[in-house]
Amino acid sequence: MGLLSVVCVSLFFSSTFAVDRGNFKTCDQSAFCKRQRALKPGQSPYRALLETLELSDSRLTLQLINDNNKVHLLLELYRLQGNMTRVKINELKPLKPRFEVPDVLIAEPPTEPLSVLSKDDNGVVLSLGAENQRLIVSARPFRLDIMEGPEVLLSLNSRGLLAFEHLRLHKDTLDFSLPGVEHVYGIPEHADDLKLKTTDGGDPYRLYNLDVFQYELYNPMALYGSIPVMLAHNTQRTMGIFWLNAAETWVDISSNTAGKTVFGKMLDFVQGSSEKPQTDVRWISESGIIDVFIMLGPKPSKVFSQYASLTGTQSFPPLASLGYHQCRWNYNDQEDVKSVDQGFDQHDIPYDFIWLDIEHADGKRYFTWDPHKFPQPKEMLQGLMDKRRKMVSIVDPHIRVDSGYKIHNEITSKDFYVKNKDGKNYEGWCWPGNSGYPDFTKPEMRAWWASMFAYDQYEGSMENLFTWNDMNEPSVFNGPEVTMHKDALHGKWEHRDIHNIYGLYVQMATAEGQIQRSGGVERPFVLTRAFFAGSQRYGAVWTGDNAAEWDHLKISIPMCLSLGLVGVSFCGADVGGFFKNPSTELLVRWYQTGAYQPFFRAHAHLDTTRREPWLFGPENTALIREVIRQRYALLPYWYQLFYQAHKTGMPVMRPLWVDYPKDTATFTIDDEFLIGSDLLVHPVTEEGSRGVTAYLPGAEEVWYDVHTFQKHNGAQNLYIPVTLSSIPVFQRGGSIIPRKDRVRRSSTCMENDPYTLYVALSPKKFAEGELYIDDGHSFNYDTKKEFIHRSLTFANNALTSSNLCPDCNFLTSSWIEKVLILGASKPSKVLLKMDGKETPVDFEFDTSMSVLTLRKPGMNAGADWTLLLQ
């Protein structure tokens, strides 16, 4: 099996909790990484054979030759719709086929015509169409440049680092350059800052899905998931590079501004230095081909839509999954589940899902129940359903080798297990002991796995039981680096070729099983630990086995922000920390942070003390209750944002620079974040903190404290005194956010409850927002257009609701019971204009805070109406 190439992508952009490092490789211990990293920039041995150039309407092909070893490569260039370019490089006549990643792209990307502008002995110039964009192919040495007008946007192999190893017999390599940018982001998963660091003098960032016990913070070690997508941003443009390769990958980053102080950069400016910021990035993958998508933006939102057009958008989750989830390893038995469920009611704390870890199954045989601890699972599930609540059970992809276990016997009889290199079933140790590993790369295996979620197959399951896929890197306790041997076989391909997509396939099959069991009607909910590009289509992810430490609370923010930038919006971290026991202060602060992250679940290790929200005294119970209730009140906003993410690819939880791309002060901020465009959150993540400083962006913006309604100007660092009850959250002036302030025991219980609209006026007395409503759980919004989508606009002293989908058909019992207008002036009267009639509306005005409250205007949430302030 041949070692892949590398693509050196030069992006010329002008813990205290110790892991056992001996279990995991460094670059120096990885032969191909060490070998490729030893290549230094210089004259490339590759040249383009221009006489071999062939151009069709959508594709250019061209042979490259390595003058050192005479190996020929085939270069393919595609101009894709939506301002993207695809570059593929493979051997012209490979001795053995190289793996090309399937099932990640949602379809073959549509192309646009390429045309030759000029050609000579030195190269060829191609038109890329929009905005005077050109692609220049230089022959000797081989190099690609994408230009827009006089500016170089991207150069490939400009540093001469293309290397393509010829099936271990010869060396090979590649690189990209994007001038003018020094901030790069993405390539999760790493427990590190949002802005990627340079790796000079240390290890590259590693992308190799691994079960890392007690992972460290602020280093480039591999973790549970891998998404080989990097974003580059400056004040002029955002771009992205998607490296479609599922093998072990290392990413080296260097920068000509690394280590320079602010003073040093100012000195360069004063002295007239002409050096542009530049970040050089080298991608090093073990096997496969080079297949790269260059997303040229230019706006952040455009890069998100470009990537979504390739790999799909975030799945639209059931509304209930956006509520609060209670989990631990493990709830002991049915009585324990019942007791915890009752505890939430007794302490008036809402929740939607309770979770069961591996101990719930009979001897860790997944798709079963322990007959002594959970003898009547349907009775347990029905008890939850009666309260309109749900459950998640864990179903891992390691299968106990046991001749008395139906799942094992069927996989064996169908020959669906991964094989050893000698052709026998691959076996390794995991939670059940000796285990087999289903080959999820096989469509037939995935179809069979999906069928196991049918109610007549998964005995004891009901429609309110959903699924958690853990350990799907895959984790093999006695394997190299706690994972599968690289020479294990998936049909004709070695595990080294497909490693990073194994977890995606597990989640894909599980989600499909949930859909099929309902006859294609109900949306699934599946949580996965391992992931790859495209995993966003199948559910949620979490940041794995964190620890009850303040630094782990802090790192949850950039970890989820990084995932959001590359398509995975449904992200969260174990509230309270999985390992160790949190202090009461840390637990409260973690609830306050988690309540404002997309996936909101508390989870804890088997050996930790119980930490249900009411076990820390009445004062702390009240604090936790309050922030969970804040989460539930905002569920209409969260749901609307996930609908937008599903339709457009925009991240739900996002860095400030996404909405303020020209504000350089936002480029490195990762201790606060935006939820959509309209809520800014700065969690308190320092022990004993008495205050935080939040940056409020936007020179012409105003921001309102959501708790006090106090107004603050944008483009400032605002010091905020805090107590243990504080969670600094601000609503952007110019926005309208719908809430449901009548919080009940679960989100489903709130289905028909009324809305309150929070209208935060801009300095120009304008605001806009949306309201989205559907049944909260089915695909009817898509298959039958059964939903309500309203535009809410405040302008010229009138608040108007208009229909964004006139041909949609959905009815709701919910109504508008209150409207709060922040930054308002006192009217003499307020009239509701609806159905040709004008009706007076009661109101109150708080002069000190300039807040106008309209009480019980009474219109249906799906109706057309206008509120006139006179």
N, C-alpha and C positions, 0 to 999 in steps of 0.2 A: 504494500500500500504506500502510495507516495505521499510525501509531506507537502502540504500546500505551501504554497507560496505565501507570500506576505504581500501585503500592500502597505507600503509605507506611505502613510498619508501625511504629508506635511501640510498642516493646515496653516498656511501663511495667512494669519489673521493679523494686515498692516496695522487603650482603655486600661483602664486599670483591671479589666477582666480578661485574663490571658488565655489565648487559644494555644493549643499544642501545635506549635509551628512545625514540629517534626513530622506531622501527618500530611503536610501540604508543601508542594514544590515551590521553589523560587525559580526565577527565569534561568539562573545559572544551573539549576538542577533539571531543567527541561531542555533536552538536547537541541530541539529545533529552535526554541526561543534564543538560547545562547548563541547558536550558530548564526541565526539571522541578525541578531542584535550586534554581532561582531562586524557586520557589513557597515562601512562608513560611507558618507556622502562622497560622490566623486563622479567621474565620467562613466555613464551607463554603458554596459556592453551591448545593449539592445539598440537595434536600428530598425526603422520601418522600411519594408520593401514596397515602395510606392507602386511598382509595376503590378503588384497583386491586388491593388485596391479595387473593390467592387462596391457599387452604390446602387441600392434600390430606393424606392420611395421612402422607406422607413429605417433602413439599416445600412451601415457601412461596415464592410469587412476588410481586413488588412492583415497581412502576415508580418510578424516581427521575427527577427533572428538574433540569437545570442552569438556574437562573433567569437566568444571564447569556446563554446562547446557545440556551436552550429545547430542547436535545437531551435526548431521553428514553433512559434506560438501563433494563435489566431486571436486577433483583436476584433471585437464586435462593438460598434457604437450605435446607440439608439437615441433619437430625440423623442422624448415622451411628452404626452399632453400634460399641460399644467406646469410648464417651465422646469422640467427635469431632464437629466441626461443619464443614460445607463451605459456602463462600461463593463464588458465581459472579456476575460482573458483565459484561455485554456491552451493546452498543447494542441498543435495541429494534428499530430498523429500520436495520441497517447498510447503507451504500451499497455495501459490498463485504464478503464474508464474512471474518471474522477466524479465524486459525488456532487450533485447540484441540488440545493435545498428545495424540496417540494412543500406544498401545503401552507406556506407562510404568506405568499402573495394571494390576494383574494381573486385575482384573475391575471391573465397576461396583460401587462400595462399597455394601454392604447398608445400608438405612436403618431408622430406628425412627420411630414416630409423633411428630408435633408436635401440640401442642394449645394453644389460646388460653386464657390465664388471665384476661386483661383487655384492654380496648381502649377508647381514647377519642380525642379530636382530636389529642392530643399523641404518641400512639404505641400500640404493642401489646406485651403481655408474653406470651411463649410458655414453656411448660414443656419442659425438656430431660430430664425424668425423674429420673435418679439424683441422690441427695444434694442435693436441693433446688436443682437448677440451673435457671436461667431465662435466657432470651434476650430482651433488651429492644430493640425497634426504636423509636428516637425519630424524629419526622417532620421537625422544623424546628429546626436543620439536621439532615440525615440522620446518624444515628449508630447503631452497634450496641454493646451491652454484654452480655457473658456474666457471670453472677453465680452464686456458690454461697453460699447464705445471705446474710449482709450484705456479703460480700467481692466486689469486682469482679475477675474473673480476666482479662478481656480487653475492651478497647474498640476499636472500629473507627471510623475517621474522627473520633476525639475531638479531633484537632488540625486538622481541616478540610482535610486534604491529599489527599483523593480527587481524582484528575484522570484523565480518560479522553479522550485526543485523538481528535477526530472526523475520522479520515482526513486528518490534516494541515490541516484547515480550521479547526479549533477546538482549544482546549486542554481537557484533562481531567486528574484525579488521586485517591488514597486513603491512609489510615493506620490502624494498630492500636496499642493500648496494653495493657500487662500490668503492673499495679501491683505493686510490692514486690520486684522482682528486679533485681540489678545485674550478674549474670554470664550472658553469652550465649555460645554456642558454635556451631560448625558452618560452614555455607556454604563447604565446600571447593570448589576447591583454592587455597590460598594458602600461601606459605612464611612462616608467621607463628606467633605464640604460640597456644596452645589457646584461651584466653579472648580473645574478639574485642575489639579496641580501639575507642575512639571515633574517628570520622573527621572530627571538627571541624577545620577548618583544613587538611585534606588531601583526597586523593581518596577516594571511597567504595570499598568492596570491589567488585571487578569479577568477574562470572561470564560468561566468554566463552572458550570452549576455543581455546587458542592454542599454537603451537609457539614457546615462548619460549627462545631460545638464551641460555645462561648466566644463568639467572634470579637475581634479587636476593632477599635475605632480609629479613624483617620489613617488608614493605610489602604493600599490598592489591592489587597488580597481578594480573591474570588469569593463570592457568596452563593446564595441559592439560585439566583436567576441571572440571565445574560441577555441584554438587548443591545446589539452592536450598532447603535445609532448615536451620532455625535452632532450637536448643534454648535454653530459658531455665530457670534453676535457682536456687532458694533453699532454705532449710532446710525449707520447708513443702511445696514442690511443684516438679515438673518439667513443663514444657509444651513443645510444639513447633509450629512453623509451616512448612508445606510449600507453597511458591509454585510451582505447576505451570505453568511457562512456559519454553520452550526458546530464546527469543530472548536477545540480549545484555541483561544485567541488571546494574544497579549497586545496591549496598546501603549506605545511609548509616546511621551509628550515632552517637547522642549520648547523654550520660548526665549526670544531675545530681550524680553522685558522682565524675565524672572529674576527676583532678587533686587530689582531696582526700587528704591524708596520713592515716595511721592516727591521728595526734594530732588532726587536724581532725575525723575521724569521732567520736573519743572526746569531743571538745569539744561537738559537736552533741548527743551523748547526755547529757552532764552538764548542758548548758543546756536540755535538754528540747525540742530541735528536733523538730517533728512531721513534717518533710519525709521522705517515703518515698523510698528508692532508686528510680530510674526510668531506664530505657533506652528511647530513642526510635529506631525503626528504620524507614527508608524504603526500599521496594523500587521500583526504576525499571526497567521493561522496555520494549524498543523496539517490540514488536508482540505480537499475540495478544490474549487476553482475560484478565481477572482470574479466577483459579481457585485458591482457597486452602483448605487443610485445616488446621484448628486442632485440635491433639492436646492434650487436657487432662490427660493423665497419670492420676493425680497422681504416681506413682512413676517413676523413670527406666526401670525394666523395662517399665512400662506404655506409656510413650512409644515405646520400641523395638518393642513388639508392635503398637502402633497403626500406626506407619509401615510395619512389615512387612506388615500386613494390606492396605495400599494398594499397595505397590510390590514386595512379595516379600521373601524372605530371601536371605542369602548362599547361593550354590550350594554343594553339598556336594562338596568337591574330592576327586580321587583322593588316597589317602594319600601316594603318592610325591611329589606336588607340594608337600607340606609339608616335604620334605627339603631338601637343599642343591642350588642351581643354579649351574653354572659357565658364565659367558658373557663374551665380549668382541666388540667390533667389530674384527676378525673372526677366527675361526679359519681359517687360510689354505687348508687343503685336507684331504683325507681322512687323510693321514699326520699332519697336525697334530692332528686330532681324536683319532686313535689314540694319539699320543704323550701328549697331555694326559690321556686316559683311563687310560693305563698309569701316568702319574705319580701319580695318586691311589692306585692300588694299591701302587705302590712306597713311598709315604710313609704308607700305612695311614690314609688320609683318606676317609671315606665321601662319596658324592655320588649324586644320582639323575638329574639332567638336565644335558646339555651343550647349549649354544645356538649357533645359526648366525645371524649378522646378514646384511645385504643383499648382501654380496659372494658369498654361496654360490650365488645364482641366476645364470642365464645372462643377462648384461647387465641385471641387476636386473629381469628378467621373472619375477614371482612365479609360483609353482607350477612352477618349473623348477629345474634344477641346472646349474651351470657345468660343461660337458663336460670341461674340462681339470683343474679343481681337485677336482671331485666326480663323477668319471665312473661310479662304481658306488655310488650312495647306498644301495641295498638291502644291499649287502655291509657298508657302514659301519653301518647301522642294525641289521643282524643281529649284528654284533660287539658292539654295545652290549646288544642283547637277550640275548645269551648270558651277559652279566654281570648281567642283570636291571636294566639301566639304560635311559634314554630320552633323546630329543633334542627340542628345540624349533627350528623354523625360522620365520623372519619372513615374513609375508605382509601387505604394506601395501596400502591401498586406492587408491593412485594407479597407474594402468595405463599402461605404455609404449605410446605411439602408434606402432605398427609393424605393417605389413600382413602381416608374416611371423610374428606372435605370435598364437597361437590364442585366448588369453583376450581380447585386444583385438578380434579379429575377431568373436568371438561376442557380446561386449557391444555392439559396433556393429550387428551384424545384428539383434539383439533390441531395439535402441534403448533401451538401459539406462543410457546416460550422462546425467549432469547436463547441462542446457542453458544456453547463454547467454541473455540477455534477447531476442536476435533469433531464438532457436529452434535455433541450431546447437549441436553438442557443445561443452561447456565444456572448455577445455584450459588447463593451467598447468604450471609447471616444478616437478619434484621429483627425487628421486634418479635415475630413469632418463632424465631430460631431459624432453622434451615428453610430458605425461601427460594421460590422461582420468580422470575421477572417476565411478565407478559411482554411480547414484542408489539408495542403500540404503534410502531411504524407501519404495521400491516393494516390496511383498511378493514380486512375481515376480522381481525382481532378487535379493532375499535368498535365495529358493529356488534360483535358478540358482547363486549363489555357493556355497551350501551343497553343491550337487551336485558342485562342483569338488574337494571334499575326498575324494570316493570314490577308492578305491585304483586304479581303472582310469582315472581322470581326472588325478589328481595323481601322475604317473609317478614311481616311485622311493620313494613314501611307504609306510610300514608302520604297524602299530597302535601302535608306540612312538614315533611322530612327532607332536608337538603344535605349537601355533601361538602366535605373537606378533603382535598387531596394533599396529603403531607408526604414527605420522604421521597418525592418524585424526581429527584435530581438525576438518577436514582441514588438513594442511600444504600450502601452495602457495607456493613460494619467491618467485615474482614477483607474488603477490597482495597486496592491502591487509592490513597487519598479518600477513603471512606466512600468509594463509588465503584462503578462497574469497570472491569478490565477493558482496556481499549481494543483488544483483539476479539472480544465477544462479537458474535455475528447476528446481524439483523438482515436475514436473507443474504444477499451478496455483499452487503456493506458492513464494514467494521463499526464497532461502537464509537470509535474515535471520530468517525464522519458525522454521526447524528447526535452526539451526546447532548448538546444544548437544546435540542428540540424534543427530547424524550418527555420532559415535564409538560410541554405544550400539548403533546398528543394525549397524555393522560387526562388533562383537564378538558380537552376537546371531546374525548369519548364520553366522559362523565356528564358534561353539559348536554350532549346529544341524548344521553340516556334519560335525563330529566325531561327533556322536551318530548321524547318519544312516549314516555309513560303517560303523558297527558293528551296523547293524540295530536301533538304539535300545537297545543293551545297555550300552555303556560310557559312563562319565562323561567329559566333555570337560575339557581344561585349556587356557584361552586367557588370555593376558595382554594387557591393553589400556592404552594411554596416555591416551586421551580417554575420558571417562565422563560419565554423567548419572544422575539418580535412576532406579533400577531396574537399573543396570549390575551390581549385586551378584548378580543372577540368573545371570550368564554367565561369571564367573571372577574373575581377580585384576587388581589395578592396581598401578602403582608410581609413585614421585614424580618420575619423569622425569630430565632430564639435570642431575644435581647435580654438585658439584665436590669434589675431594679437599681439603677444608678442614674444620677442627674445627667451625665454625659450621654447616656442612651436615650433619655427623653429628648435632649437637644438634637441628637443626630436623626431622630425620626422625621424631623422637618425636611432637611435637605434630601434624605433618602426618598421620601414620597414626592418631593418636588422634582427630583431627577426622573422618577418613573413617569410622572405626569407629562414631562417634556417629550417623552418617547412613546406616548400613546396610552399608557396604563394609568387611568385616572382613579380607579377603584383601589386605593392603597391605604393601609393603616399599619400601626404598630401595636404590639401587645401592651395594653394599658396596664401600668403598674410594673411592667418588666416580667419576663418569663422566669428567669433565674433570680434567686435571692428574695428577700423580703423588703419591700419599700418602707421607708418611714411614712408616717401619716401625711406629712407635708408633701413628700414626693408623690404619693398616691393621689392626693387631691389635685396637685398641679398636673399630673398626667391625665386625669379625667378631664381637666379643663382644656388641655391640649388636644386630646383624642376626640373630644366632642366637636372640634372644628377641623377634623381630618376626615377624608371621605369614608373610610371603613373604620368603624368604631366598635372595637371588641376588647374586653378585658380578658386576660389569659394568664395562667400561672402554672409553674412546674409542680409535679407530684409532691416534692419534698418541701414546698413552701407552706406557710400557714394560710389558713383560709382567709380570703379577703373580699367577701361579698361587701357591697357598698355600705351596709349598716353595721359592720363589725368594728368600727373605729370611733364609737361614741356619737352622741346625738348631734354635736356641732359639726363634725366632719360628714356625718350622714346627710345633714342639711345642705352642706356645700356641694357634695357629689350629686344629690338629688337636683339641686338647682341647675347645675350645668348640663345634666342629662335632659332636664326639661327644656333648657335652651335649645338643645339639639332637636328635640321633637317639635318645638315651635317653628323651627326653621326648615322642617322637612319639605314644605312646598318649594322653597328656594333650592334646596339640594336636588330635589327631583327634577325641577326645571333645568338645572345645570347639567345633570346627567342626560337629559333628553337632548340638550344642545351638544354635549360631547358626543353622543351617539350619532347625531346628524352631521356634525362638522369636524370632529377631531380635536376641538379646543379642550385643553385640560381644565378640569374642575378646580383643583388646587394648583395654584400657579405662582411662579416667582413674580415679583413686582415688575421686572423688566419686560415681561410679556405684554403688559398693558401700557408701560411707559418706556418704549424701546430707545428713546433718545436721552433718557435721564441716566447718566453714567453712575450716579449715586446708587442706583438700584442694582447694578450689574453683579455685585458680590453679596447682596443681602440674602441670607438664608436662615435668619432667626425670626422672620415674620413672613407672611404670605397673603395672597389674595384668594378668596373663594369666589370664583367667577370674576367679574370686573368690579363688583359692588361692595364686597365685605373685605376689610383688611384686618388680619388677626396677628397680634404679637403676644404669643403665649409667654408666661413667666416660667423660665427654665433654670433659674439660679436659686440655689438653696438660700433661704433666709432673705430673699430679695424684698427690698422696701420700695423699689421703683424700677421701671424700665424706660428706655428711650426708644421710641418708635419713629421711624421715618415715614412721614405722610407725603406721598408723591403728588406731583401735579402743581405747577406754579399757579394755575388758574382754577384749581380745585378747592373745594371745602370738604371736610370730613366730620361726621357727627358720631360722637360716642353713643353706641347703641343702648347703653345702660342709663346715661344721664341726659342724652340729647344735646350735650354741649357741642358747639361748633368750633372747628379748628381749621386754619388755613393749610393748604398743601405746601409742598416744597419746604418742609421744615422737619427738624428733629425735635420731637415733642417728648419731654420728660413726663412720665405718668406715675405718680405715687400709687403703690399697690399694697393691699392686704391679702390675706389668704383667700378671700372671697373674690379677688379681682381676676378677670380675664379681659385684657384690653382688646376690644373689637370696635371697628369704626365702619359706618356706612358712608359710601361716597355720595356727595352731593350731586344731584342729577340722576338719581336712581330710585326705583320703586321696588320694594321687596315684599312679597306676600308671605304672611306667617299664619299659623294656626295657634293661637294663644290659649286655647282650651286643651290642655295636655291630658291624655288619658293613659290607660295601662299599656296600650300598644298602638302602633301607627294605624292598624286596621280599624281599631275602635274609633279613630279620629276621621274616618273616611268621609263622613257627611257633615263634619263640623264646619262652622263658618270661618271665614278668612278675616284677617286684619291686614290692611295695606299700610306699609311704612313708606311714605313719600318724602324723600330727602331732597330738598330743592338746591339747585346749583345757584351760584351768584346771580345768574340771569333768570332765576325763578322758573327753571325748567327741570323736568324729570321724566324718565321713561323706564319701563320694565316690562316683564311678561308674566303671564300666569298660564301654567300648563296643568291640565287635569285629564286623567284617564282612569281605568279601573284599577291600576296599580299593580297588576300581576300577569296579565295575558298579553299575547301578541296582537290583540284586536286593534291596537293603535296603528299597527302596520298593515295587517291583512284586511281590515274592514274600515280603516280611518275613523275609528271610534275614539276620539279625543277632543278636548277643548284646548285651543291655543289662542290666548288673548293678548293684544297689545295694550299696555297701560301707558298713558301719556298725560303729563301735566304741562300745560302751556296756556298763557293768556288767562290765568286764574280759572282754568277749567281742567278737571281730571276726567279723562275719557277712556272707556274700555271699548276696543273694537276687535273684530274677528280676524285672526290671521289665517284661518282655514275655513272659508265659507262652505266648502263641500264636505266638511267633517261632520260626523253625527254622533254626539254623545250628550247625555243629560246628567246633570249633577243636582243633588239636593243642597249643596253648600251655597252659602250666601255671604255677602259682605256685611259683617256686623260692626266694623269700625274702620276708620281711616285716620291715620296720624300724619300730619303734614309738618315736617321739620323745616324751620327757616321761613315760616309763613308770616304774613301780615294778618291782622284781625279783620275779617269781613263784617259787613253789616248783616248779611244773611247768606245762607247756603241753600241752593235749590238742587233737587235731583230731577234731571230731565230724562224721561224714559217712557217709551211707548206713547210719545206725543203728549205727555203730561209733565207738569212741573210741580214737585212736591217739596215743601220746606223740610230741612234736615236740622236736627238739634246739633249744636256744637258748643265747645268750650275752647277758650284761648288762654294759654299760659304766656303772659306778657314777658315774664323774666327769661323764658327759654325760647320764645317765639314758636311755640308748638300749638297747632290747631288740631283739635280732636273732633271728628265727626262721628256721632254715635248712632248706631242702628239705621244706616241709610236703607238697608233691607233688600238690595237688589240681588238677584241670582248671579252666582259667579260666572255663569256662561252667557249672560245677557249683554246686549249693547246698552250703554248708559253714559251719562255725563253728569258730573257734579260741578255746578257753577258757583264760584265764590264771588259775591257782589259786595 
